[in-house]
Amino acid sequence: MVHLCSLSAPSFLFLLVPAASWCRWFLPARQVRACPDPMEEMQKMAERLSLWGKCGEGTSGAPALAGPCLAGNRLSLDVYPDGCWHFLRLLKQQREEVVQVEFLRLSSNDCLIDTTLDSLPHLEHLKSLVLKGGHVRDKFGSCQRGSLTSLPQDFGNLKCLTHLDLSFNRLSTLPSCIVHLPSLRVLLVSHNSLVALPEDFGCLSKLTFFSAMKNQLTDLPQSIGELSMLHSLDLSENFLELLPEEIGNLQNCEELVLSGNCLSSIPDSLGNLKSLRELHLHTNFLVTVPASLASLPNLSRLDLQNNCLRAVPAEIQALPFVDLHGNPLGETEPSLQADESSARGLRRLSCRSGKNRSFLVTSEGCEVVLPYGIHFCFPPGAASDTLRISFRILEPDPQWVKLRHHDVLLSRVLELRPHGIKFQQEVQIWIPFVPPQILHQNEVVVRTFSGQSWSDLRTRVEQKRGSMMAHCSVLHFSWFLVVSRLVQDECKVPAEGTLLFSSVDPNIKVIFPPGVTKEPRSVKMQVLQVPAKEMDEITASAGCRASPLLCLSQDSLVDFLNPVTIQLPLPHGVTGLNLDQLRLRLLHGDPEGQTWDDITSKVVLKFTHIYVMFEVTHFSWYWLWYTTKTYIEGIAKKVYERLRLYQVNFIALQRKKDPEQVLLQCVPKHKVDTVLQRLQNRYQGPEPSDMVEMFEGEQFFAAFERGISIDMDRPDYVDGRLSFIFYSHLKNMKEVYVTSPVDRKGQAVKGQVSFYRGAVPQNIPEDASRRRKGADSLWLATLPIKLPQLKSRCNENPGPLCGFSFPPLNLGNAETGYLTQANLLSIARRVGSDWQTIGLNLGLTFQQIERIGHNNRDDLDKQILGMLFSWAQQNSEDPDCVSKLIAAMKESGRQDIADEVETIIDLGRQKYSESIRRVGLEPESSREDSAIATM
């Protein structure tokens, strides 16, 4: 937790950081218990704080954040945009104090990091040094690596250094100076480009923790067996093909992570690791594992998922903690006599659990299944070398997911890395999607993003295992999603001319005469049907009729050399026998639907019994109307806007077993009854709201009012409101926990949730957007929420733990974030009757669960608290315990709690940086500070 206190002088601030937090950041887990009391340490640090004067210019020329200062012997500058500049300034002005610093954090995304490196060897008392990248993200949320490629040779002079973090950089070799650091205990070089470790790596005899995940290591030096004090070794997501026998000499190793490599076997010497508690080997190419692993006395987790194991020693298979999912157990070797059987014999990988966010593809090919049923097929030869593919499944963000007119989003966004990778053969992708409502005039396509623009891929719709799948073939990887668009007919127009028909309405055609163009050009046609019933509802006049809306486009900016003839059907109910030509209007629309112009007097209309034909030399949108109205452009604009709107209702339901859990959803009107029927067994609440209208991709907010608020911080909780984006075919649903400041022991709380409009999509007409702005137009609906009166379950025993007494907790590490005792208490309130399943998935024994249940058999709250805090105490020194908690919740079917924990962790990582910037916005801050804080 970080505390920021403003001083009376407007240009300064104090940075107070509890010592326990610093210990968690910089020291191995076993040393944390020795940290002093946080409150006492804060008081001591406040007395030692040095205050600096006004800041000068930063490296970018902009004013820098005011107030970085020494907190005792600690200096954290990675949260400042110009942290290296601040360090160099402090070193110059207060050198005597700075050279005494023992804990230093800098961002390697800083443009002055190379200059700063030369000064660091002068800090001879330095114990912990963090030079991480990843502090900058691109617009898609991906961490950007830092610029470090090496370290100065005299880094080896840092004799006191025990902790070094170089993660998220561009190191291709481990700097040789590192092996000369005699006191080094913790080394992190994850997310770099290391291809090998030095042969003398074993010289780091005091090393207890080493992480080199997500690099390009292909083998390990034999000297790694000399790291006799090593407790945790993480080499996941590399390209390791063999392990040296010497790895079995790591007698103190408790956790060994080798997931996501290219191992086909592991040495028998792993059976010598008597201290080993966890062995992770998922997503490799293992065909066998030694039976000696079953005899390891302390082993409590063995992960062998997604390998090539067809047979496993009986001793291994009998272990209660082994995970063998995704292996072809019991299957025979596939026959390679025919192409079909070869395809069936591809290696299969399953990443459904969400634990693995990457997988390896070799020249032999493979089949991969991701969460939500996304499926890949890499044919043999698609990748010439072994390639690591990473993926993310993202919520659509209107800032960069740009939908065209009448497009409907049918899936989430799938990101595949590395971007732009070229395959030797086409990779098949199947993405599940929600079937669109209107099929005859719409088609389903996979849309891909190049980083600059979106384009549509040739797509086939298939049904697999009851799900609709969009199937496409690609030679590159980037971002993919599934949309429904108006059916698009296209043709290549040669100089000799041609004819283009609409597949939606064959009565619509475009005739290209000979000589219409010199060079061939591509022409596209889309047709939007306008039902007569909807036209009557919108215009409130039975005298208005309209033909289908015709959208024409071409890939050339040059007009046609000769007129092109367009044929449109007369509006519904109008024929050549009853046609009044004075009532017929031909409208021309711009490509954004912003304006409609009556061009009836500018063209020659030719009539048949059921058609109208006219000639044009350039393409746009054309719409034929039959009406008594003199001015039709405004009505057409209103009708077109309405065709893009969806009628929706809002629902707010509370879970019957836990009224504090509230489900909020925006549902299209025709789906409301179906949704309520599906939820009625578990939820209860008021009737849905009145009908309102929304655009595809429109933002809206939910705000809890009248004594009710959300019970936790969330990234989508902005200014007291929960943010949503409406997509007609997606769920538009969120479940949250609410609380109230009102004392509920004496009375229930009758509150409400109100829904308000937010930002509209960018391609909405200006006047439609304008009508959604202003105080009178933001409110959409309000629904009641009632929190019942609390019943005492603790025999009036005060205190949140109801008699439980546990020492303070701070679970996790700097990589994953932290969970506090208060967070666990909040989680405990959500668990309910699932506590036993969750406890078993967390690794508690059945006997422990039984004992907790028996000791607290009359109180569910105490059973839940006993289970959670027993696990927490057992795993307080495990740096990966937070991710294990999330995985256990998912395995127990409690995705809601898993999402809450992930949100707490994400928010905690962001708050420190954000709090620094917020201080600059306070009224007493100087202009210079405020300008920087808003950057």
N, C-alpha and C positions, 0 to 999 in steps of 0.2 A: 504494500500500500504506500502511496506517495502523498506527502502533505506539502502543499504550497502555501506560503504565508506572505502576503504583501507587506512591505515596509512603508513607512511614512514617505520616504523619498520616492518620487514617481518612477525613477529610472532603474530601481534595484528590486531584486527579489531574493529570498532565502530558499534554498533547496534542502529540505530535511528528508532524509531517507532512513527508515528503521534499519538497524544493524542486522536484524534477522533476515530482512529481505536481501541485503547485500550478501549475506552468507549464502543464501539460497542461490543467488546469481553466480557466485564465484567459487564456492568451495564444494568439494565432494560431499555427498549426502551424509557420510558418517561423521563429518566434522561440524555439521550444522547444530547439533545439540549443545555444543560448547558456546554458542553465540550468547551474548549478554541479553538481559531483558530489554525489549524494544523501547519501552518508555524511558528507562534510565539512559539508554544509549542516545535517544533523540535529544534529551536534555544536554548531555555531554557534547553532542555534535553541534547543537545550537550555540554553545559557548565557544566552540572552536572555529565556527564559520568565518571565513575571510570574505570581505565584501569588496567588489571591484567597481570602478567608476564606469562612466558611460562607454558604450561600445562604439567602435569605429565602423568602417565599411567592411562587408563580408567579401568573400571571394567572388561573388557574382556581381559585385557593385551595389547591391542592395544593402540597406542597413541590416545588421545582424541582431539576433535576439539578445536582449539585455540580461545580465545577471548570472552567467555560468560561474560557479564558484566551487572551491574546494570544500568537500564535506569531510573534514578530518583528513584522512589519507586516501580518500576516494574521489575520483573525478569521472563523471559520466557525461560524455559529450555526443553520444551517438544519436540523441534525440534532437540535436540542433542541426538546422540545415547547413550551417557553416562550422561544424564542430571542430574540424582540424584547424581552421583559422583561429578559433577561440583558443585552442590548445597552444598554438605557436605564440599567440599574444600573451597568454598567461606565462608561458615558459620564458619569454623575454622580460616581462615586467616583474615576475615573482619567481625567479628561477630557484631560489633556495627552498621555497615551499613545494614547488612542482616536482623537483627531483626526489622528494621524500614520498611521493605518491606510491601507494601499493596496489591500488585497484584502478584500472583505466579502461574505459569503453570508448571506442571510436567507430564511425561508420566507414567501411571501405568503399561506399558509393560516393564519398566525398571527393571532389576533384583535387584536393590538396593532400590526399592520403600518401602519395609517393614522397612528397616533400617532408611530411610529418614522420615517416618511417626513420629517416636519418637521425632524428632527435631522440627516438625512443630508447636506444641503448644507453643513454645517459641516466635513465631512471633505474639505477642499480638496486633500489629497494622494491621494485615492482614484483608483485606476487600473482596478480591476475591481469591478463591482457585480452581484451575482446576486440578483434578487427573484422567484424562480420559485414557481409553485404546483406542484401535482402531488405534494406530499409526503404527502398524505392520500388513502387509497383507500377506496372503499365495499366492502361485503362481497362484491361480484362482481369486485373487482380493478381497477375503473376509477379512473383518477386524477381527483381533485377539483380544479377550478381554484381559483386564489387569488382574493382579493377586490380586487385592484388595478383601478381604473377610470381613474385619472389619476395624474399626478405633480405636485408643487409646481413653480411656475414658476421658482423659484430653483435648480432642478436644473441649469439652464444654467450655473451658476457653477462646476460641477465641470470645470474646464479640463483636468485631467490624465486624465480618464476615457477609457480606450481600449476597454473591454469592458463591455457592458451586456446582461444577460439578463433579459427580462420575460416569458418563456414561461409558458404555462398560467395566464393571468389573464383578466380580463374587460374588456380595453381595446376600445372601439368606435372610437376615433380615436387616432392616434399623438400623444402629448403634444407640444405645440409646443416645449417646452423642449429636446427631444432634438436638433432640428436646430441648436441653438446650442451643441452640444458639439463644440468644434473638433478634439479629438484622437481622437474616436471611430473605432475601426477595426473592431470586431466588435459587431453588433447582432442580437439574437435576440428576436423577438416572436411566435413560433409558438404555436399553440393559443390564440388570442385571438378576438375578434369584430370585427376591423378591417374597415371597409367601404371605406376609401380611405386613401391616403398623402398627406401634405401636398404642395402644389404646389412648395414650396421644399425638398423632400427632397434635391435635388441639392446642397444646401449642405454635406452631409456628405462633403466632398471626400476625406477620408482613409479612408473606409470600404472595407474589403477583404472583409468577410464579412457578408451580410445574409440572414436567414431569417425569412420570414413565412408559413410553411406552415400550413395548417389555419386560415385566417381566412375572411373573406367579401368579399375584394377583387373588384371588378368591372372596374376599369381601373387604369392606372398613370399617374403624372404624366410629362409630357415631360422634366422635369428629371432623371429617372432616368438619362438618357444622360450626365449630367455626372459620374457616379461613375467617374471614369477609373481609379481604383486598385482597383476591385472585382474580386476573384478568384472569388468564389462567390456565386451568387444563387439562393435557393430560394423559389419562390412556388407550390409545389405545393399541391393540394387547396384552391383558392379558386374563384372564379366568374368568372375573367378571360375576357372575350369578344374583346377586341382588345389588341394590343400596339402601343405607339407606335414609329414608325420610329426614334426616337432610341435605342432599345435596342441598335441596331447600333453605337453609339459606344463600347460597353464594351470597349475594345481589349485590356484585360488580363484579361477574364473567361475563366476556365478551365472552370467548371462552371455550367451553366444548367439549373435544374430547374423545369419548367412543367407537370408531370404533374397529372392530375386537375382540369382546368379546363374551360372551355366554348369553347375556341378552335376556330374553323372554318378559320382560316388564320393564317399567320405572315408577318411582313414579310420582304421580300427582303433587308433590311439585315442580317439575321442572318448572311448570307454574308460580312460584313465582320469577324466576330469571329475574327481570325486566331489568337488564343491558345486558342480553345475546344477542350477535350478531351472533354467529355461534354455531351450535349444530351438531356434527358429530356422527351418530349412524349407519353407514353402516357396513355390514358384522356382524350382530348379529343374534339372533333368535326371533326377535320381532314379536309378533302376534297381538299387538295392541299398539297404542300410544294415549296419552291423548289429547283431543281436545283443552285443555287449552294452548298448545304450540302455537296455531295460534294467541293468544291474546298477545303474548310477544311483547312489543312496538318496541324494537330495533332489533329484529331478522331479519337477512338478508340472512341467509343460513341454510337450514335444510337438511341434507344428510341422507336419509333412504334407500339407496341402499342395495340390497342383504340381505333382511330379509325374514320373513315368513308372510308378511302382505297380507291377502286376502281381507281385507276391511280397509278403512282409513276414519276417520271423514271428512265430506265434507269441513269443515273449513280448514283442513290441505291440502286436495287435491287441494284446490283453491289457495293456496299460490304460487306466481310466482317463488319463489326461492327454492321450495322443489324438491328433486330428489328421485324418487320412482322406478328407474330402478332395474330390477332383483328381483322383488316381484311378487308372484302369484296373483295379484289383479284380483278379479272377479272369480277366480277358486274355485271349491268346494273341500272339503277334499277328498283325494284319497281313494278308496276302497282297502282294504287289503285282499280280498277274494282269490286272486290267486297270484302266484309268479310274473307273468308278470306285473300285476297292481301294485304290491309292488315296482317293479323296476322303473316303471314310476312315482311312488309317491315319489322318492328320492328328497330331498331338492336340489334346483338348486342354484348355486352361479355363478356370472359373474365377472371376474376380467379383462375384455377386455380393460377397459380404461387405465390400467397401473398405476392408483393411488394406488391400493391395491397390495402389493407385498407379501401378506400372506393371509391365510384363515384357518378356523377351521374345523376339521373333528371330528365328534362324532361317537359313536357306532351305531347310526342310519344310517350312511352312507350319501353320497351326490354325486351330479354331479357338476363338476367345469369346467368352460370355461375360458381359459387364452388368452392373446393377441396372434394374428396370428392364432387363431382357434384351439389351443391345447386344448384337452378335456380329462377329467378324470372321472372315475366312481369308487367311493369307495362303495363297497357293505355293507349292514348292517353286523356289527361284524368285519369288517376289522380292526378297531381301537377299542381296549378294553376300552381306556380312551379318553377323549377329547385331541386332538392333534393339534398343530399349524404347518401348513406346509407353508414354505416360498419358493419363487421361483425367479429365475433370467433367463432371456433369453439373451445369450451371443453371441457375434461375435466369430467365430471360430479362435483360435490362433494356428498356426502351432507348437508352442513350446510344446504344450501338446495334441493337436488333431492330432494323428498320423494316417495317411492314409496308407493302404497297397497298394501293386502294383495293379494298375487298379481299385482301389476304387475311387468312385466319391461322393463328399459331396452333400447332397440334402436338408439340413436344417441347421438352427442355432442350437446352443447348449442350451439345457434346463437343468438347475440345480435345483434340488429339495432338500430341507433340512427339517429335520435333516438327514444327511448322515447316511446310515447304519440302519435306523429305520426298524424294522421287523413288517410286518402286519400279522394279523391272517388269512386273506383271500387275494387272489390275487387282486391287483388294476389294472384296465384296463386303458391304456393310448393310446390316438390317437394323433399322431403328423403329421401335414401336411408336404408335401414335394413336390419338383419339380420333375415331372416324368422324368426318365432317357431316353436318346435317344435310346439306344439299349436295347431291352427287352428280346430277345430270349436267350442271353447268360449271362444276368445279372439278379440279384435278389435284392430286396429292403429289408434291415434289419435295425432294431433299434440296435444301438451299445451303450453300457453303460460302464462307467469308474468307477473303484473301488478306484481310488486314486493312483493306481500303474500301472494298465494295463487296456486295453479295451477288451471287449468280446461282442459277438453278441447274441441277444435274438431271440427266435422263433417269427416270425413276419408274420402278415397277412396284405395284401394290400386291402383297401376298398375305396370306393368312397362315400363321404358324401357332399351333397350340392354343387356338382360341383368341390370339391377338393379331391385330392388323399391323403389318410391318411394311415400312418403306425400304425398298431394296435398291441400292445403287452401286456402281463400280467407280473406284477412284484410283488415281496414280499418285496422289499427294495427300497430305494430312493438314487440316487446319480446324475450323469450327464448322459444325453441321447442325441443322435443325430441320424439322418437317413442317411445311405449311400447306394450306389449301389455297389455291389461287383460281381465278377464272380460267376455264379451259383456253389454252393458247394454240391456235392453228397458225402455221407459218409455212412459207414457201420461198424459194429463190426465184426472183423475177429476172428472166433473161431478156435480151434485146428483142427476141421474137414475140414477147408477151406471154401471158398465161392466165389462169383462172384460179381464184382462191375461194373455197366454200367454207362456211362455218359448220363445224361438227355439232354445235349446240342447236343451231337453227339453220337447216339447209336452205331456207328461203333467203338467207343473207349471203351475198356473194360480191366479190370485187373482180372486175374484168380489166385486165391489163392489155391494151392493144399493142400491136407490133410498133417498134420504135419508141416505146415509152421510156427506155433507158439505154444508155450506151454500155455501161458496165453492170453486170449482175448485182442485184441488191436484195437483201433479206427483208421480208415483210411479215409482220405479226398481226394477228387478229384475235380480239377477245370480245365476248358478247355477254351482257348482263341483262337477264330477263327481268321485266317489271310487271308483277302480277296485277291484274285489274283490281282485285280486292284491296290490295295495299294502296294502289293509286287512289281509290275512292276514300279510304280512311285518311290519307294524308291531305288530299285536296278538298275533301268534304264536298265534292261536286261530281255527280255521275256523268257530267258532260265532258270530263277530261279523260283522254285515253293516250297511251304512249306506246310506241314500238319498243323492241329491245334496244338497249344502249349499245352502240358499236364503238369499240376502241381500236384504232389502227395506228401502227407505228412502223418505222423502217430504220435501217442502220445507216442511212445517208442523210446528210443535211441539205442535199440538192433536190429541188422540186422535180417532179416527173416532166419529161420532155413533151409528152402528149397527155391529154386529160384521161383520168382513170374513172371508169363507171362503177358506181356503188349501187347495189340493189338492196332495199329494205322492205320488209313486209308492212302493209298498212296496219295501224293500231287495231287491237282486238275489237271486233264488232263493226269495223268499218270496211266496206267493199267499194268497188268501182260503181256499183249500182246506187248506193246511197251517199256517195262522197260529196261533201260540200268543200270545194277546193279553197274557199276563203277561210275555212277553219283549220286548214292544215299548216303546221309550222315546222320548219327544219331548223334545229338548234345545233350550233357548233360550240364545243367546250374545250377549254385549255387542258393540258395534260394533268393538272392538279385539281381539276374540278372546282376551281375557285370562281370562275365566271362562265356564263352561258350566253351566247349571242344568237339572235334570230337572223339567219342568213337566207330566209325564204326568198326575199326579193333579189338576192345576189346570184342565185343559181336557177337553172331551168329544170323544173320537176316534170318528169314524164310518168304517166300513170298507166297501169294495167288493171285488171280486175282485182288483184290482191297485192300488187307491188307498186313501189315508187322507186324511180331511178333518177340519178343526178350525177354530174361529173365534177371532179376536183383534181387539182394538180399537186396538193400536199396532204399529208395525213394528220388527223387529230381524232376527236371524239364527235360522234354524230348521233342525234336523237330526234326522232320524228314524233310530233305531238298533234293531237286532234282535239281542239278546244274552242270554246266560245270566247275565251279571255283574249283581250287585246295585248296586254303585257304579260308575256309568258316566262321571261327569263328568271324573274324572282321566284316564281312557283317551281320551275325546274330545279333551281338551286336548292330550294327547301326539300323537294322530293329526293334529290340525289343525296343530300345530307342524311335524310331519314333512312335511306337504304343502307347506310353504313352504321346505323345505331342498333344497339341490342337492348331489348326490354328485360330488366333484371329486378330481382328482389333480394333484400338482405335478410339473413337469418342470424340470430344470436341464441345459442343453446348452451345449457349448463349440464355437465355430466351428473347423472343421478347419484352416483356414489361419492362424488367429490364436486360440490357446487362451485368451488373456487376455480375449477377448470372450465374455461369458456371457449366454445367453438364459434368462430366468426366466418361467414362465407357469403360471397356474392354469387348468386345463382341465376342463370337465364330463366325467364318466366316459365317456359315449357318444361323445365327440369325440377321445379320446386317440389312438386308432390312426390316425385321419385326419391329425391334427396331426403326429404323429411321422413318418408316411410323407412328408408334404410337406417336412419339415425334414431328412430323413436324408441328403440329398446334400451339405448344407453344414454340418451340425452333428453332433456325437457326444456321448455322455454316458451316464449310468447309466439304468436302468429308471425309469419314473415312480414316485412315492411311493405308499404305500398310500392307499386311498380315505378321505377325510374329508368332513364335511358343513359347508356354509356357507349363510348367508342371502344373498339378493339385497341388495347394498349394504353388505355386511359388510367391515370393514377387516381387513387382515392385513399382516404384515411379513416381510421376508426379511433375514436377518443372516448375513454371511460370517464364518466362524470358523476357528480352528486355523491361524493364519498367513496368512490371506487377507483382504483388505479391498478396498473400492471405491477406484478409482484417482483419483477426483475428487469435489469438493463438488457436491452436487445439492440443489435445494429439497425434493425428496421423500426425502432422506436424513436421517433424524431419529435422533439418539442412536445412531449406528452401525447403523441399520436402514433398509432401503428400504421405503417405504410403498406399499401397493396398496389398491384398492377392488375387491371382487369384483362383477362384473355378468355374469350367466350367458351373455349373448349377445354380449358384447364380448370383446376379445382378452385382457385381463388380463395383458399381456405387457410386459416391459421388457428391454432389452439394456444391459448395463453392462460396463465394463472393470474388471478386478480386478488387483491387484498383491500383492506380499508383501514384508515387511521381511526375509525370509530370503534369504541369498545363494544365488541359483539357479544360479550358475556351477558349483557343486559338486554340487548335488542338486536333484531335483524337490521340489515342495511339495504334500503331500497334505492338503488342507483340506476344508471342507464348507460348505454353505449350509443354514441351518435356517429354517423358516417358523413364525411365531407369530401367534396371534390378536390383533386389536386391538379397536377399538370396534365394537359391533353397532348396527344401525339403531335409531332411536328407537321404532319401532312394534313391536319384538319383545317378546313377553311377558316379564314381569319374572323369572320363574323360569328361563326359557331364557337370558336375559342373565346371570343369576347363575351359571349353570353354566359360563359362558365366562370367569369371573373366577377369580383365584387362581393360584398357582404351578403347580399340577398340570394346569390346563386350558388354558394358553396355547400350549404346544408343539403343532405340527401334524405336521411331518415334517422329516426331515434327509436331504440327498442329498450325495454326495461330489463334490468339485471338485479336479482335479489340474492344477497348473501345471508343465509339463515343464522339465527342466534347460535353461538357456540355452546357446545355441551362439554363440561369439564370431564376429561378422561384421566386426570392425574390425581384424583382425590384432593383437589385444591392445593396440590403441592406446587409452590411457585417455581419459576425458572423454566427456561425453554427446554431444558433436557429432562424435566420431570424427574428429578432425583439422580439423573445420570451425572457422573463427574469424570470428564476426560481432560487431559492436558491440551493446550492449544495445538491446532493442526495447520499445516501449510503444505499441501500435497502437490507434487509435480516438480517441474524444473523450469529453467529459463527458456528452454526450447518449446515446451508444451504449454507453459502457463501454470497458474496455481489455483488450487481450490482451498478455501479456508473452512474453518469450523462452521461459520455462518452459512456458507454455500451448501455444506452437507446437511445442515438443518433444513434449509429450503428444499433440498432434494428429497429428504426423508418425508416431507409432507405429501409428496406426490406418489410415493411407492405403493401404498395400499397392500392388498392381499398378495401381490406378486413378490413379496419380499424374500420368500424362500427360494424361488427360481432365480432371482437376481443374486442372492447370496451364493448359490451353487455356481453360477456362471462367473462370479467374482473370484472363485477359488476356495471358498470356505468349505470345510468338510461337512459331510452329512451329520456327523456327530456334533459339530459346532452349531449347526442350524437347529438340531434337535434340542441342544442344551439351552440356546437362546430362547427358543419357543417355550420350553418347559418353565424356565425361570421367570418368564414374563407372560404366562399363559392367559392372564386376564386382561392384558393391555396390548393392543396391536401397536400403538405408538412406540412402546418400549421395545417390542420385538424388532421393529424396523430400525430404531436407533441403535439397538445392540448389534444388529447385523452390520449396519453401515460403519459404525465406529470401531467395531472389532476388525473389520477389513482394513479400515484406514490406519489403525495402529500397527497392524502387521506389515503394511506396505508404505509406511511413511518415508522410508528411505529409498523407495523404488522410483527412479526418475520417470519411468514409463507408466506410473500407476493411473494417471488421468486418462490416457488413451485406453487402458484396460477397463476402466470404469465405463467409458463410452461404449466400448465393444460389448461389455456384459449387458448393458441396457438394451442394445440392439438385439443381441441374441435372446433376450428375455421378452422381446416383442414390445419394448417400451421406447420406441423411437422418440416419443415426446420428451422423455427425460434425457435421452442422448442428445437431442437438439438443444435442450436447455444447458447442459454441461458444455457443449461445444460453443454455445453463445457466450456463456460466462468466461470461458477461456479466451475466445477471440476478443471480447470486449476488454478483458484485463490487459491483454498485450497492447491494445490501442490506447488505453486511458493515459498511460504515463506520457506518451508523446503529445497527445491531445491536450492534456492539462497544462503543459508548458505554454502551448500556443494560446490557450484560453486566458491565461494570466495577463497577456499583453493586451487583451480587449477590455480590461476593467477601466472604469472612469479615471482612476488616479494614475494610470500608466501614461507614459509620454507618447507623443505622436510617433516617434521613431519605433517604439516598442509595438504600438498597435499596427503600424504598417507591416512589420515583420510577422506579427502573429496571424495576420490574415493571408499570408502567402500560402 
